Amino acid sequence: MTKEQVKDRLEHLKGAINRYRYEYHVLDKLNISEAALDSLKKELFDLEQEFPDLVTSDSPTQRVAGKPLDEFKKVKHETRMLSLNDAFSEQDMRDWLTRLANYLDSVEATEFYCDLKMDGLAVELVYENGVFISGSTRGDGEVGEDITQNLKTIEAIPLSLSSFSKGRIIVRGECFLTKKEFARINRGQEKTGEKPFANPRNVAAGSLRQLDPTITAARKLDFYGYFIQNSEIEYKTVAERYRALHEFGFKVNPEGAVVHSLEEIFKFHQQILKKRDKLAFEIDGIVVSINDLAIHEAAGVIGKAPRAMIAYKFAAAEGTTIVENIIVQVGRTGALTPVAVLKPVHVAGVTIKHTTLHNADEIDRLGLKIGDTVIVSRAGDVIPKIIKVLPELRTGHEKAFAMPSRCPYDDSVVIRDGVAYRCPNPQCGARHREQLYHFVSRGAFNIEGMGSKIIDRFLDEGLIDDAADMFTLEVNEIEVLERFGKKSAENLVTELAARKSEITLPKFIYSLGIMHVGEETAIVLAREISNFKFQISKPNDVLSTVKKLSIGDLQKIPDIGPKVSKSICSWFQEKRNIALVEKLDSAGIRIQPLKLEIKNLKFTGQSFVLTGTLSSMSRDQAKEKIRSLGGDISESVSKKTSYVIAGAEPGSKKDKAEKLGVTILDEQAFLKLLQ
């Protein structure tokens, strides 16, 4: 994007985030998921990191969210209650440490404190001479809401501190609801005919904002402390601060631990993820802090968040991205399926680049345009889908999409069949698939594990549109498909990567599926274009070379007649085919140099045709032996044919050879000739 486009995108993102945050923190409702909101915030943060001169004071990254509700007395925090920036991947964590190291210059962190990121509500508690005197919500970070009476109902919050009786102390922590208590409350809702609550976090937030403390008491909220502030006590590490909280009588999360490297952070993250479902409460990640509080002091704050802390979240089931295009796939039955091409987005551990839109009615239901910002869901580790469009992020440059009136493959007039659009040519979709089956076949790219059923599945799910798309598939795109797993997906991606650099020129030409160009013709054509001065090493070399050959030039090549010449020239002139070859080149296909024929071998200048079945070797082995001795293989018999090798049950080629007077050799005579 240009800088002007980035500026425009930032303004739209800020407006949307501010509105969603107001709904979430002030009105206790949210029209999109927390995961989708996090995704928007992450995009805003990343763009501001890349273009720091575009950061404005009104950006959501520069302040903690939300205004306090009017129903409660306002309380000004003595020091600002900060929020945390988010990381969603190992690379995000590495980037965080790099930014911190760059800011601190010579200071390097060697210890980290890892805690669980509770899915609750942050509160502040104030104690005078060891006695709890007031408590408030975070609010906008500067001013919160006085909920002292409600907080007093939470048994996990001590009304008087152990081992502390003089002076003022401020404690911050998380109020939350356990899964068990959430289930109990919802059973009560159902019994009285009321709507069940959506999640524990909403219940916790609503409970703390009850004007009647008895309602809060009935909800049995819990509390974990994570921060302590006292002007007369100096703590050296985060771990020491946690120990002090525990000594004063606060519950702290028992899962917290000190680690000593990024690798140990990643290990902690994975361990907590594995036990996440078994925990008594909801979490959405871990909080990672530099353990040394002197580094915290030196690092300071960036916008709304401390530089020395970060929330390393679990992969969200939803994310936001932009629909860059909508293409149309033709299925086996001729049905036209629209597929959204997305700006890559990481959702639930998978990078999503495209997803099926099913039909035109689905596009209308979503109100989707090309260029729209959308929410992509992959809940339950299933195939990703677009669940919502965010029209408030439109810039005016979005384009409406209409199903094509003609088939993108054979130009037939498209017909409407219920909710589906179809190409009336019964061979259209099937022919496209057959071309892909041919591309991966043994005589072509020979991609093991890429059978017809898998190609069908990839087409139906919108993962591929043409042969080149196969080489850009990623493990996390494949493993989510039914009957696939991580290992099988890895094996297929490894196989595809290997084939990118193993293809020979004849096999590459054969793989293109040019009409009338079989394996032998592909070999003859490969030899001819390899005689050009420059080396053929990639698909674009083939394209530029063949374009120089006229039909007349091609007809001069042995075994290539007028019909084949015309077919080759026509294929390399079609825009769709040119685009495919260029796309294969961009995908990284590299062609092995052809070993040109060595002159004066035994069969130099002689042409062979094989028919029937040989008992001592396969037909492919026989062809290789002939070629190794300088001979040529032809698919058809003519007066120029030197020998026809006839095995068991020969076909019409033997009859034609007899009529033309071409020498016919049985298997024994052929073996003798090879000696």
N, C-alpha and C positions, 0 to 999 in steps of 0.2 A: 504494500500500500504506500501511496505517497504520503508526505507529512500532513497535507491538507486532509486526506482521507482519514488518517489516524486521528487527527483533531476532531473531525466530524464523528468518528466512531466513539471517541472518548466522551463527547457530549451526550450522545444517545445512551451509552452505558451508564453514565453518572445519573441521568434522569431516571432510568429504569430501576437502578439499584436503590436509589434514595426512596422511590415510591414503594418498592417491595419491602425495604427495611422498615419503613414507617408502618406498613400493614402488619409486619411480623412483630416488631418490638413494642409498638404503641397500641395497635388494635388487636393484638393476639390472633392474627389470621395471616395466611400467606396463600396467594393465588398460584404460586409455583413452589416446587419443593425446595428444601434447604440446599440440596445437592445442586440444583439448577442455579440457585442464587450464588452459591459458592463458585460455580463455574464462571458466571458473569464477573464476579469480584476478582477472580484469578486472571481473567482476560484483561480487566482494567489495570490490575497491578502490573502484569507483564508488559503491557503497552507503556505504562508510565515509567517502568524501569528502562525501557528501550528509548523513550523520548522524555527524559526528566524535565526538559524545559517546557513541556506541555502540562505539567502537574499544576493544578490550581488549588486554592485554599478550600474550595467547596467540594473537592473530590471526596467520595466515601472512604478512600484510603487514608484521608487526613483526619478523620474523626471517628469516634465510636458511635455506633448506630443509635437512632431513635430518640424521641422526646418522651419525658415521663408523662404518665396519665394524670389528668387533672383531679381525680378522686382522692389522691393522697398528698400529704404535705411534702413539699420539695425539700431535699437535703443536698447541700453542696459538699462534695467529697473534699477532704483535706488535700489529697493528691489525686491526680487524674486516674480513673480506672481504665486501663488500656485493654485493647483486644489483641488478637494475634493474626499475623499473616499465615496463609495456608501453603502447604506443599502437598503434592499428590503423587510424587514419584521419587525414586532414588536420585534422579538427575536434579529435580527441584531442590532436594536436600543438599546436594553438592553445590548447586548454585547459591544457596543460602550461605553456606560456609565461605564460599569464594567472595561474596559481597561483604560479609563480615570481616574477612581477612583484609580485603582491600581498604575497608573503612578504618580498621584499626592499625593498618600498616604492619608493625612488627609484632603485635600481640597474637599469639596462637592458642586456641582452645585445645586442651588435651583430655578434659573430662566433661561429661554431659549427664544431666539428670533427666530421665525419661519417666513421665507420668501418663496416666490415661486421660484422654480428653472426654470428660463427662458430657453427656447430652442433657444438660439441665439449665439452671439459671444462676448467673453470677450475682453474689450479694456481698455487702460490706458490713462488718460487725465492729462496733466500737465498745471498748472496755475501759472503765475508769477504776483504778485501784482494784483491779481484778473482777469487777462487776460489770455485767452486760448492761449498757445503758441505751443503745440505739442500734438499729440496723436498717439498711437501705438497699434498693436495687441498683444496678449499674446505671440505668437511665441513658443519658447521652455521654457518660464518662465523666462529665463535670458535675452534673446535677442528677440525683436519683430520686426515688420515692421512699418515704419513710414507712417501712413495713415492720416496725419493731414488734408490735403485738403479735403479728403472724409468725415472725421468726422465733418468738418465745415458745411457741407451741411445738417446735421441732426439738425432740429430745436429744438429737445428736449435737445441738448447739448448747454448750455449757452456759449457764446463767452466772457462774462464777468460775474463775480459773484456778487451776492447781499451780502451785509454786510461782505465783505472780500476784502481788498484792499492793504494789505502789506504782503510780504513774498511769500513763495513757497508752493503750495498745490498740492497733487496728488489724483486724484479721479479714482476709477475703477468701472466699471459697465458692463451692457449687452446691446449690440445693437441687435435689433430684428425687425422682420417684423410682422405686425398684420395679422390676417387671412383675413380680408377684403382687405388689400392691396395686399396680396399674390394672392387672387382670381382675383383682377383687373389686375395684371401683367400677370397672366396666360391667361386671356381672350385676352390680347394683343398678347401673343405668338401664340395663336390659330388663330387669325385673320391674322397674317403674315405667317401662315403655319409653324411656328417653334414648336419644341417639348416643351410641358409644363414642368415647373420645378417640381421637386419631392416633395419638402417641403420648408416651409418658412426659415428654418435655412440655407439651401444651398443658397437661394437667398440673405440672409443677408450677408453671408460670401463672396459670389461672388461680391456683390455690394461694399463692403468695399475694395475689392482688384482691383477695376477698376482703370486703369491709368487715365481715363478721369473722373473728378469729376462730370461732368454734368450727366453722367449715374447714378452715385450714388444718386445725387439729385433727379433724376426722380423716384427712387425706394421708396422714402418717408420712410426711416428707422426711428425707434423709439429708445429710450434709457431710462434705469432705472439705477440709481446709487445704489451701495451697500457698497462701501468702501471709506474711506477718510484717508489720511495720512498727518500730518503736525507736524513738530518737536516742534512747539511752543504751540500747543493746545493738551491737554491731555483729552481724553474721557474715562469715567469710564465704560460705557456699550455700547453694540451694538445698543440698542434702541436710546441712546443719539447720537451716530454717524449718525444714519439714520435721526434724527431730524435736525442735523447740515447740512446734505446734502440738505434737503428740504429748510432750511433757506438760503443756498447759491444759490438756484435757480434750483436745480436738481429735476427731477421726481424720486420718489421712489415708489416701488410697494405698492399700497394702501391696499393690503391684509395682509401685514406683521403685526405680533402681538407678544406680550410677553405672555408666558405661564409659568406655575409653576410646571409641573410634566410630566412624561412620558405619563400618561393617557391623559393629555391635548394636548400633541403633537400628539398622535394617533387620538384624536378627530379632531384636526386641519387638519391633513392629510386626514381624511375621508371627512370632509366638503369641502376641496378644490377639492378632487377627484370627488365629486358629482357635483360641479359647473364647472369642467374642460372644458366641451364642450361649456359652455356658455361664457367662458372668451374670450377676444378679441385677445388673443395671445396663442401660443403653450407653454405648460410647460410639464415637465416629472417627476415632483415631488416637494418636498419642501426642503429648506435648513434650517437645525436646527443648531443654534449656542448657545454656553453657553453665556448668556447675559453679564456676568462679564468679562471685558477685562483683568483684572488682572489674571484671570484664563487662558485666552488665552496666556498671556505672560509666565506663569508658565508651561503650557502644551507643548508649543513649536510645533515643526513639526515632523511628522514621514514620511520619504520618501518625497513624493510630496505634502502631505496634512497636514493642521493644525489638531492637535488632538482635539481641542475644537469645531470643526465644522464637519458636515457630510451632505451628500445629501441623503435624505430619498425618494427614487424614488418610483413611482407607479409601480405596477406589469407590467413587460414588456411582450409584446406579443410573444417574442422570447427568447430563452435561449440556451446555449450549454451544452451538456452532453456526456456521453460515452455509446455506445451500448455494453452492457455486454454479450448479447447472442441473438440469433434469434431462436424462437421456432415455431413450425408449428401447427396450429389449423385446425381441420377438421370440415367443415360446414355441415349444414343440407342436402345439395345436394351432399356432398362428396368432395367439392372443398377444396383444401389445401391452407390455408392462412398463410403466414409468419408474425410473430409478433415480433417486436423488444423489448427486455427486456432492460430497460434503468437504468443507475444510476439515482436515483430520482433527478428531477430538478424542481424548482419552476418557473412556467411560467403563467403569467396573473392570479395570485391568486390560481393556481392549482398545486399540486405536481404531476408531470407526471412520471410514472414508466414503462409504456409500450405503444406502439402504433402500429397499423396495418401497414404493408408494402404492403398490397393488393395482390401483385403477384411477381413472379420472375423477370418479365420485369421491375418493379419499382425498385427492388434492383439493377439490371443492369444499369438502367438509372441514379441512384444516385451514382453508383460505390461504394456501401456500403460493408464494411467488419465488422466482429465481432471484437470489440475493437476500432472501429473508434470514433473520436470525431465528433459530428453532431450538426446542428442547428435544434432545435425543435420549431415549430411555433404553436401558438394558436390564430391567428388573428381573431377578431370578436367573441371571446368566443365560438369557435367551437371545434370539436374533434381535439386534437393535431396531428401533423404529422411531419415527418422528411422532411425538405426542402433542406438541403444541407449537404454534407460531407466535412470536413476540412482535406484533405489528408496531409497537411503540418504538422499536429500534430501526424502523424503516427510514431511509434517507431520501426516498423519492426516485432512486435509480433502479429499484426492483422491477422485474419484468414478469408479466403474467405468462403462464404456460398453457398451451393448448395442445391436445393430442394431434399428431400429424394426420393429414388427410390421405397421405400415401405411405405405403410401407417403406421403412428406411432401408430394407434389404433388397426388395425386388421392384419397388415403385408401383406396386399394385394399389388400386383405390381401396382404402380401408373402409370396412363396414362396421356398423354398431350392432352388437349382439348382447342385449341386456346391459349390464354394467361394463361389459368388455368391449374393446375395439379389436377387430381381427383383420389379418391379411387373408383374403379369400383364396390365395394360392396354397393348396394343401401341402406343397413341397417347400414352401418358403422357410418356415421356422426349422423344419426337419433338415433342410439342406444346409442351413447355417450351422446346425449342430454337427452334421456329418463332416463339414469342413474342419471343425474343431477336433472331432474324433480322429480325422486323418492327420491333423497336425501333430498329435501326440503319439501316433502309431509307430510301430517298430521301424519301418523304413524311413520315418521322418525324425522327429526329436526323440522318440523312444522314451517317453516319460513314464517310468514305472509308478504305479499307484494312482495314475490319472486316467481311470476308466471312464466309459460313457456315462455311468450313473453319477459319478462325481462331477463330471462336466455339466450334466443336466442340473445337478443341485446348485452348482456355482452360478449357472445362468439364471436359474429360477430365483435365487436369493439376491441377484444383482451384483455378485462379487466380480464377475467378469462379463465383458461385452465382446471381446475378441481374444485372439491367441496371445497377444502381447500382455494383456491383463494378468495372465497366469503367472508371469514372472515378477509381478509386483505384489502378489498375495503375501500376507504376513501370517505368522503362526496364530496370533490372537484373533484374526478374522475367521480362521478355519476351525479352530478348536471348539467354538461355540455351537457349531452345527451338530445336529443330531447324529449319533453314531461316530462322531469324531472325538478324539481326545487330544491332549497336549502332545503326546508322543507321536501319534499318527500325523498330526498337523506338522510337527517339526520334521518328520521324515519326508513328507511331501515337499515342504519348502526347501529342504536340503537337496532333494532330487532335482527340483526346478533350478536351483542355483548352480548345480553341477552341469546341467544340460546347457546352460547359457554359454559356456565356453568350450563345449565338446562337439558341437555340430560341425560336420564337414560341409563343404559347398554343395555337393550333389544332394545331400540329405536336406539341406536348407531349401534348395530350389524345389525339391519334391514336396516338402512340407507345406508349401504355399498353395498346393491344390490347384495348380493351373490345369485347365482342361486339356486333355491329350498328352500331358507331360507325366509319364510314368517314371519309375526309377532309372531305367536305362536312358531315356531321353534326357533326364536330369543330369546324368553323368556326362553325356555327350555335350550338353550345353555348358556344364561346369568347366569342362576341358577347354572349350572354345573361349569363354570369357576370361579364363585364367591365363590365356595367352596374351592378354593386354599387358601393357608395360607396367602398370601399377599393381600392387599387391591387393588381392581381395581379402579383407580381414573383418568386415562388418556388413550388415544388411544394406546400408546406404551405398557401399561400394558396388554391390550387385545392382542396385537400382540405377545408379548413374551409368554403369557399363551397358546394361541391357537396353537402356533408352537410346544408346548410340547405334544400336543394331536395327536396321530396317528389315522388313519382311524378306526382301531380296537377299540380304546378308545371311539371315537365318536359314534360308532355303539352300544355301551353299554348304551348310553343315551336314555331314553324313547322317542319315536316319531322321532328318527333320524335313518334312515335306511342306507343301503350301498350307494345309489345314493346321498343322502344328505351329508353323511360323506365325500365322495370323492369330492363333490363340495366345501365343506368348506375347506378341506385340500389343494385343488388345488388353491383356491382363495388366501389363505394366503402364498402361495409359489411363486406367480407371483411377479416379481420385481416391476412392475408398481403399483400393489396393496399395496405392502409393503411401497413403496415410498409415496403413498397417505396417509396411516395411519400415517406415520412419519411426513408428512407435516401437517396433521390435529393436531397432537400433538404440533408441533412447532407453529401453528396458535393460540394455547391457548385453545383448546377444553378440557374441564374437565368433567368427568363422575360422576354423582351422584351415591352414593353407593346403591346397590340393597338390598331391604328388603327381606331377605331370608324367605322361607316358614316356618310358625310356625306349628309344628307337632300337630297331634291329633285334627285338626279342622274337621268339619262335612264332608267335601269332600276330606279329605286327602287320597291320593292313588287312587282317581277316575279320570277318563278321560272323557271329554265332547266334542261333536262335534255339532255345530249349523248349521242349514240349514233353509232356508225360512225367512220370515219377521215376527218379533214380534210386537204386537200392543202396549204393555205396556212399552216398553223400546227399545233402539237401541241395535244392536248386540254388540257394544263395551261395553255398560253398562252391558249387560248380562255377558259378559266375565269377567268384573271386579268383579261382584258379585260372580261368581264361584271361581275366584282366591282368593277373600277375605276369602272364606270359605275353602281354602286349595286345591281346585280342579285344574286340568290341562286342558288346551284347546288344541285340536288337529285339524289339517286341514283335516285329512282323517279318514275314518272309518275302523277299523280293529277288530279282535276278542277281542283285549285288551280294546276296547272302552267300557266305563261303560254306558253312555247314549248318545242318539242322541236327541237334542232338535229341534223339527220340528214346525216351524211357518207356516204362510200362504205361499202357493205356494212353497213347499219344492222341492229341486233338487234331483239329483241322489243319494245323500248321504243317503236319507231315504230309497230308494230302496235297496241299498247295506246293510243297517242296517237290513232290513227285511230278506234278504238272509242269513246274518250271525247270526241272532237271537239276535241282540243287542237290548236292551230296548229302545223304542222310547217314548218320552214324548211330549205331545202337550203343548201349552203355559200355560194353566191352571195348568196342572200337574207339570210343571217346577216351577211355582210361589209357589205352595204348598210345593214343595221340598225345596225351599229357606227359608221357614218359620222356 
